[in-house]
Amino acid sequence: MIDKTVGFAVCGSFCTHHKAMEALEQVKARFTHVVPIVSECTADTDTRFGKAHDLMREMERICDHRVISTVKAAEPIGPQKLLDLLIICPCTGNTLGKLANGVTDTSVTMAAKAHLRNSRPLVISPSTNDGLAASAVSIGALLPRKYIYFVPFGQDDPERKPTSLVSDFSLVADAAQAALEGKQLQPLLIPHH
């Protein structure tokens, strides 16, 4: 087990939350301390994929830590240097756009901004239907940035959703460990999965 404190932030790609919880279990098995974070959208929205309250309770059970779900609660991550690494899994096109343009109006984007000010790694696990359309510019802007790493991703359904990109959630813990070593897990682009 690696003695590090890792933030695990979940955005509103609701159809991937079950895979994100599997990734969270793997991250918690590898790192000693994991702090759960959710976007306000995730904290407030019940969907056909599950209830927001149930998701947050599950995250708290896995991490044995209260969920951070507000901008105010996320802000101290920076000045108090609370995290060694931050993972955003899943990271929606909306959040990708905000990160690329310095917008910090959600708990997740504030956590990222606060964390990056300490020159510590941020791992992004994209999940967006427009990754090869409108969100492509955001991914392109974030790829060369210092301290930002990606979970390897690819097209999840090229026939029915040709612009959709989703990361391989089974690689989140490996990508996190590589990022702590200053490395991008390769290959970054993976075949249809």
N, C-alpha and C positions, 0 to 999 in steps of 0.2 A: 504494500500500500504506500502511495506517495503522500508525504506529509505536506499537503498544500490545501489552501482554501479556494474553492472554485464556486463561482456564481453560475447558476443554470437558469437562464431566462427563457420563458415561453411566450410566443406571440400567437396571434389568432388564426393560424392555419389549422383549423379545428379537425379536419380530416386526418391530420398526422399526429394528433396529440397522443394516441395510443403508442405509436412508435417512439415519440419523444419520451414517454414514461419508461419505455424499455431502455432507451439511451441514458436516461437519468439513473436508472438502477445500475447500469454498467459504470457510469461516472462515479457514483457513490461507492461502488465496490473497489474502485481504483484510487480515489482520493479521500483523505481523512475527513475533510469538512466540505460540505456542499450547501450553498445558500440558495434557496429557491426564489425566483423572481417571476412575476407574471405582468403582462401588459394590462392596462385597465380594461381593454376590450375582452381579454381572456378572463379577467376577474368578474366581469359583469354579464357575460353572454352564455346562456344555455342554448345548446344546439341539438340536432338529432344525433350528434356524436357524444353527447354527455352534458352533464350539468357542471357549471363553473365551480360551484362549491365542492363537488366531489373531486374534481381535478386538483384543486388547491389542497384539500385534505390529504389526497394521495401523495402530492409533492411533499407536504409536511411530514407525512409518515416515513417516506423514503429518506428524507434528509434529516429528520429530527430537528427541524428549524422552522420558525415562522416564515410564511411567504411575504416577500416584499411586493407590494402591489400599488404603490403611489410614488409620484415624483419626489415628494418630500422624504419618504423613507429610503429612496434610492440615492439621493444626493450625498449622504455621508460616505458612500463607497469610496469616493475620491479622497477627501481630506483625511479620513481615518485609515486609508490604505487597507480596506477590508478584504480585498480579493487578490490572489496571485494570478488568477485567470478568470475570464468571463466567457461563457458559452451562450449564444443565442440560438435556441433550437426548439421549434422551428423559427426561422427568420422570414417573415413575409415580405412581399414586394414593397408594401407600405413602409415597413421598418428599414428595408434596404435603402429606399429613397431618402428617408430621414437621416440615416447614418451618412450617406454619401453627401448630403447637403448641410450637415451640422444642425439639424433640427432636434431639439431635446424636449418634446412636449409629452412624453409618456414615461412611465417608470422604466421601461426597457432602454429607451434611448438615453435617458438620464443616467442609468446605470453604466451604459457604454461610455458616455462622455466622461463621467466621473472616474471610471476605471482607466480609460486611455490617458488621462492626464498624468497618471503615474508611470507611463511608458511600460505597461504590462500587456500581455497578449489577450486579444479578443478573437474568439473562434465563432465564425458565422456558419450556420447550417441552413442554407436557403431552401425555401419551399414556397414557390410562387407560380401561378398559372401564366404569368407574363415575363418569365425569366429571359426568354429569347425575343421579347417585344419591348414594352415600355421599361421594364426593370433591368434590361440588359445594360443600359447606360449606368445604372447604379452599381451593378456588379463590376463593370469595367472601371468605375471610379474607385471602388474599394480594393480591388485586387492588388494594386501596387503600393497601397498605404502601409507604412511601417506599423508593426504590432498587430496587423489584421491578417487572420488566416481563415481559410475556408475548410469545411468538411467537404470532401469530394462529392461532386454532384453530376447529374446527367438528366436526360429527358426521361420522364416516367411513363409517358403515354404518347409517343410521337404520332401515332395515327389519329387519335381522337383529340389530343391536346398538344399540337405541335410546338407551341411556345412555352410549355410548362417545364420547369426544372425543379427537381427535388434531390436533396442530398441523401447519401446512404447513411441512415441513422445508426447502423451497426458500426460505423467508423468514427462516431463522435468522440469516444474516449481515447482512441488512437490519435485523432487529430488534435485533441487537447494536450496529450502528452508530447506530441511533436512540437506544438506551439510553445510549450514551456521550454523546449530546447532551441527555440528560434527557427524552427523548420516548418515548411508547408508539407503536410502529408501528401504523398504522390501515389498514383497519378491524380491530378485535380479533377480532370474530366473522366467520368466513368461511362461505360456503355449503358444503354437502355436497361433499366432494372425494374 
